[in-house]
Amino acid sequence: MKLRYRREKDALGFVDVPYDSYYGSETARAISNFKISGLTVPMDFIVAYAQLKKAAAMANSRLGKLDEGIAKAIGKAADEIVGRKLDKYFVLDMLQAGAGTSTNMNLNEVIANRALELIGRKKGEYRYIHPNDHVNMSQSTNDTFHVAMHVAAAKLMIGSLVPALTRMEKIFNAKSREFSKTVKIGRTHLQDAVPITLGDEFRGYSGQVEKCIDYISYALSLLKRIPIGGTAVGTGINVPAGYPKLAARMLSDITGIRFVAETNLFAGMQNIEEELMLSGALRTCAVTLNRIANDFRLMGSGPRAGLGELILPAVQPGSSIMPGKVNPSMAEMLNMACFQVMGNCTTIDEAANAGQLELNVFMPIAAFNIVFAIKVLSSAVDAFSDKCLRGVSANEARIGKTLEENLSLATALTPYIGYAKAAEIANEAASTGKTIMQVCLERKVLDKAKLEKVLDSRNLV
């Protein structure tokens, strides 16, 4: 079947565009120019951008700058993008020209052509609804792409990441209560240390996740201030009076998130420092979760030759050659997800570092990595919580055996016999294979009743 085309004209000349496509000449040029990674601009970002386009049209209409009928058609077309009815027309590579002009024009063209149909016109009849003159009114890529980053990140954090971390924290708290009576050997430097309860260990994990939520929430609060109306360089050229605050209010109504207009648009345009703060919060969260996953793998190692203190739920066979082998699959998955997020954050940091003068042009790569990192971390946390953390149990027999053999119990003797003598007892126990209790009884350092009380692990936590 022979493809049909329509011819469109832009600032560089004429371009043939697939006849049925909603995108136009600038998108077609970008599709041809940027065949780089095979990874497209995330639809979560496109949806956020469409919501911004609707907010801008509503604000322009309220201010008497845009015809009400055109504004409504733009809003309806944007709603169809939000409803994921036009996904196939957003195929641009995430590695594209700086600032994201191609993506902005992709939105402008798709919205314009769909809006034209909604008012009974044909695609490409831009004298009625134009991608630049109407859909992009009071806007530049330079301010709107930045705003769309804030919107996309905020929506994903509120809708996915914070709820996932909150669920994880609650499960850790429940497990802390479940394991509150399970006394185990503590470890520092990967060496035996004084006793701790498994419940307190899990309470530590809960506190770490709680801090991650605090960091993410702080970054979210920064994202709610948006550089809307700055247009090209922060001066707000071509923007009517009152537009920034009104557009921010319209965007808040559409998204359900309260955004406010940035008061210093020059600072807002020059930097992506809010994204840098978010990167730091995401990296901290990834490092924290990676550490917890490492602990689960250590405490679940075995079943015979490892620590063997935790029994992790078996989710799939662990080996293609060793029958019956079960691996800590969900913890390994969480590790790898955290590695990925750390890499995403490094890219965001470098993008923030590379800005120059009135604009950071590396927003497209920052936007991709922000969206990807939040989605990966959210999904990984949920999967680990549901398929590992929720079903983890304590290996009481193994925990009891290692606790009985714990040489660090000698620490409890120091108030009675001093550090030096307690060290002698610990060294003798280590060299002979005896327990601290056995050596103490042989040396008669304290009577048996006193020793049983002093060396009772339950009294040491």
N, C-alpha and C positions, 0 to 999 in steps of 0.2 A: 504494500500500500504506500503510495507516494505521499510524503509529508507536505502539508500546506504551511505556508508562512505568511505573516503580515510584515510589512516594512515599516519600521519606526525610525525617526530621526532624533538624534541627540546632539550634544555640542561637538562631537567628533565626526559626525556624518550619519550615514544610514546603516541600519542593522536589520537583518532578517530574524524575526522572532517566531517560534512555533505558533501557528494560527490560534490554537486553543489554549495557549498558555496565558496565565494571568500576569506573569512577570513581563517586563519590557526590555528595552535596549540595554540599559546599564547592567541589569542582571545577566543578560545574555553575554555581554562582554566579560563580566566577571567569571561566569562559568567557563568561558574559553581561556581566560588568562590564568586562573588560579586552580589548576589541576595538580594539587600539591600532596595533601595528606590522605585524601579519601574520607576524612572526618568532617562532617558538616556542622554548621552552627547549630547548637542545641535548640530543640523546639521549646524548652522551658524559657530560654532567652527570647526566642521569637514571640512567644505568647506574651511575655512581659512587655516587649516592645510594642506589640499590637495594642495592649491596654493603654500604653502611653499615647499612641497615636489617637485613640478614641478620646482620651482626656484632653489632648491638645485641640482636637476638633470642637469638642464641647466648649472649651474655654474661649476659643476664637469666635465661636458663634455667640456666646453670651456677651462678648465684648463688641459685637457688631461688625467683626472683621470678616466672617465667613457666613455665607448663606446658610440658613437653618436646614434647608432640604439637603444641601451637599453635606453638611455636618452629620446629619442623621444617616445618610448613605455610607459615609466613611465609618461611622460608629457601627453600623450593621455589618459591614465588611470586616471590620476589626473583630467583631464578636465571632464571626465564622472562623477566623484564624484562632481565636481563643478556644473555640469549640473543636479545634483540630480537623476542620473540614477541608483545609487547603494546604496540608502539610507537604504535598508533593511538589509544591512550587517554591519551597525553601531548601535549595540543594547546594548552596554556596559552601566552599571549603572554609574551614575555620581559619586557615592561613591565607590571608587576603591583604589587600592594601591597608595601610595604617588608618587608625581611627574608626574603621568600620563603615566607610561611606557606601561600599557595595551592599552591605547588609541593610543599611538604612534605606537605600534606594530599592532594594528587593521588597521591603515592607511597603514603601510608598507606591511602587508599581502594582503590586498585587492588590493592595487596598483600592487604588484608583480604578483599576480595571474591573474589579468585582463591584465596586460602587457604581461604575458606569452601567453595568448590567442591571443593577437594582433600580436604576432610574430609567431603564428602557433604552439604553444606548449600547453601542458596540465597544468591544475592547479597542483601545487605541484612540478613541475619540476624545482626546485630552483637552479639547477646547471647552468641554463641559465639566470634567473633573480631572485636574492635572496632578501628577505625582508630586511635583515640586511646589506649584503655586497653591494647591489646596491641601493635600495630605501632609505636606512638610511645612505648612504655614507656621510662622513664628518659631521655627526650629532650625537646627543645624545637626549634622551627624555628631559634631563635637560635644554638644550638651546632651542630646537625646540618647546616644549610645551609652554614655556614662550613667544617665538616669536609669536606663533599662537594665544595666548591670546591678544597680542597687535594688531594683524591683525584683528581678529574677532571684538574686541571692536571698533577699528578705523572705520572699514567698517560700523558697525551698527550706530555709532555716526554720521558719515558723511551722510549715506544713510537714516537714520530714525529720530534720536533724534534731531539733530540740525535743520533739516527742520521742524519738528513738532513744536519745540519751536519758530522758526522764524515765522511760520504761526500764532501761538498763539499771539505773540507779535504784529504782524500786525493787527490782529483783535481787540486786546485791544486798539491799537492806533486809529483805526477807530471808535470804540465805545466811546473813549475819546472825539473825535471830535463831535460825534453824541449827546453826553450828556453834551456838554460844557456849555449850557445855563441852565441846570437843577440844580438849587441851592437846597441843602438839608441840613438837620441837620448833623453836624459832631459828632463823638462819640470818647471819650477816656475813658478808664476804663469801657467800656460798658455803660457809662453815657453820657447824652446830652452834647455836646460841641459846639463851634462856628461853623458857617456855612462853607460849602465846596461845590464845584460843584461835581456832580456825575462824570463829565468828568475828574476832577482832581483826584478823587478817582481811576478811571480806568487808568489814566496816571501813577499812582503809581504802579498799577499791571503790566502795560507794562514795567516799569523800572525794576521791580523785575525779570520779565522773561528775560529781556535783560541781567541782571547780571548773570542769570543762564547760558545763552548762552556763556558769557565770561568765566565763570568757566569751563564749559564743553570744550570749545575750548582750554583753557590752558592745561587741562588734555590730550586732543587729541594731542597737540604738543609734550607732553612728551612721548606718546605712539609710536611716529614715530621713536624713537631711540630704536633699538632692539639688544639683546645680541646674535646675530647670530654668530656661529662659536666657541662658548665657550665650546662646547661639554660637558664633564662630570663635570668639576669643574672650568672652566674658562681659563684653560691653552691652549685650542684649540688642544688637542692631536688628531692626525689622520686627521688634517685639512691642506690642501695644502696652500701655501702662496698665498695671494690675494683672498682667498675664501670669507671671511666675506663681504668685500665691493662689490664683484661681485655678491654674492648671494642676498645681500640687493638690488642691482640695478635690478637684475632679478625679485625679488619679487615686486619691485616698478612698473616695466613694466607690470607685470601680474595683479596687483590689481588696478593700477591707483592712488595709494597713495605713496607719496615719503617717503620711509623708509631709514634710515641711520644706519650703523653698530655702535654699542656701542664701544667706545674706551677703557673703563675700563670693561672688561668682567667679572672680579672677582666681582665687585659691581653688575653688571647686573645679575649674577648667584645667588648671595647670597640673594638678596632682590626682592620683588615685590612692590617696593615703587611707581612705576608709577600706578599700580593698586590701591594702597592705596590712591593716589591723586585723581584718578578717582572716587573711592568710596566716598571721601569727596565731590567732585563736584556733584555726583549723589544724595548723602544725602541732601546736601544744596538745590538742585533743588526740591527734594521730599518735604522737609519741607516748602519751599516757595510755591509750588503748593498746598500743603495741607492747608496752611493758606488761600490762595485765595479761595479754595473750601469751607472752613469754612465760609468765609465772604459771599459767594454767598448763602449758606444755611441760614445764619442769615438774610441777607437783603431780601431774598425771602421767609422768614417764614410768615405764615399766613394761608389763606388770610385775616382772620378777627382779629385774636388774636396775630399776630406776627408783625415784622417790616413792612413787605409788601412793601418795596421800589422797589424791582426788580420783574419783572414778568418773571419767567424762563419757557422756552419752555416745554410743556408737552410731554413726550416721551412714557409714558405708564401709565395705571391705578396704583394708589398708594396703594390700599388696597383691600384685599379679603373680607372684611366685611363692610367697610364704603364707600358707593356709592359716586362717584364724587371726591374722595380724590386724589390729585395729589402731588407727592413727588419730592424733588430735586434729582432725580435719578442719573443724570450724575455727579453732585457734590459729591454725596455719593460714586459713583464709583471711582472718582478721589481720594477721601480720602483713600479708601481701597487700591488703587494702590500705593499710596504714603507710606502707612503703610508697604506694601509688600517690596517696594524698600528700605525703612529704615532697614528692617530686613535683606535683601540681603546684604546691606552695612555693617551691623554689622558682618555678617559672613566673608565678605572679609577682614574686619579689623582684625578679630581674626586670619584668615589664614596668613595675613601679619605679625602679631605679633608672630607667632609660628615658624618662620624659624630658622634654626640652622646651624652654621658653613658655609659650602660652598654651601648650597642649601636650598631653601624653598620648602619642599616637598608637601605643601598643595595647590599646583596650581590647581588640578582638581576641588576642591570645590570653589576656587576663580573664576575659569573660568566659571563654571556653573552659579554662582550668578551674575557675571558681565553681561553675555549675557542675562540672564533672566531679570535682573533689567532694562537694556537698552531697551529691547523689550517691557516690561510692561509699562515703563514710556512713551515711544514713542507712543504706541497704545492708552494709556489713555489720553495723551495730545491731540492727534488727535480727539478722540471721544468726549472729553469735548468741544473742540473748535468748532467742526462741529454741535453737537447736543444740545449744551447749550449756549456757549459764543456768537456764531454768531447770535443767535435768541433772546438773552435777550433784554428786553425793560424796560423802567422806568415807574413806577406807579406814574404818575405826581400828581394825586389827593391826594394820600396818602402822598407823599413827601411834597406837599404844606401844608397839614393840620398839620403835625408834625412840620414843619418849623415855622409856625405861632405861635405855642404853645411853641417854644423853649425858655427856661429860660436863656440859655447862651447868648442870645442877650444882656443881661445886661452888658456883657463885653464891648460892644461898648460905654457904658455910662461912663466908668471910666475916660477917659480923661477930661470929663466935670464936673462930680460930685464926683469923687474919688471912690476908691475900696469899702470902707465901706458902703457908701450910695447905691452904685450899688448892693451890697450884700443884703442890706435891701429890696430893690425893688424886687430882685429875690426871696428872702424868702417869701415876701408877696404874690407874684404871685403864688408861689408854694402852699402856704397854702390856698389861696382863690380860686384857679382855674382860675384866671384871666391871661391875657397875659401881657407881659412886657409893651407893649404900653398902655394898659388900666390903669395899676398902675401908670405909668409915667404921664399920662394925669390927673389922679385924684390928684396926688401930685404936679402937675404943676412944674416939675423939669426943663422942657424946653418947649418952645412953640411948638405947634402941627407941624408946618412946619419943624422946626429943628429936632423934634423927628422922623418924617417920613423919613427924610434924614439920620439921624444917625442910625436908626434901620432898614433901608432898607437892606435886606439880600444880595441883588445883589451888594451892595457897600462894603460888608464885606468879599468878596472872592477874 
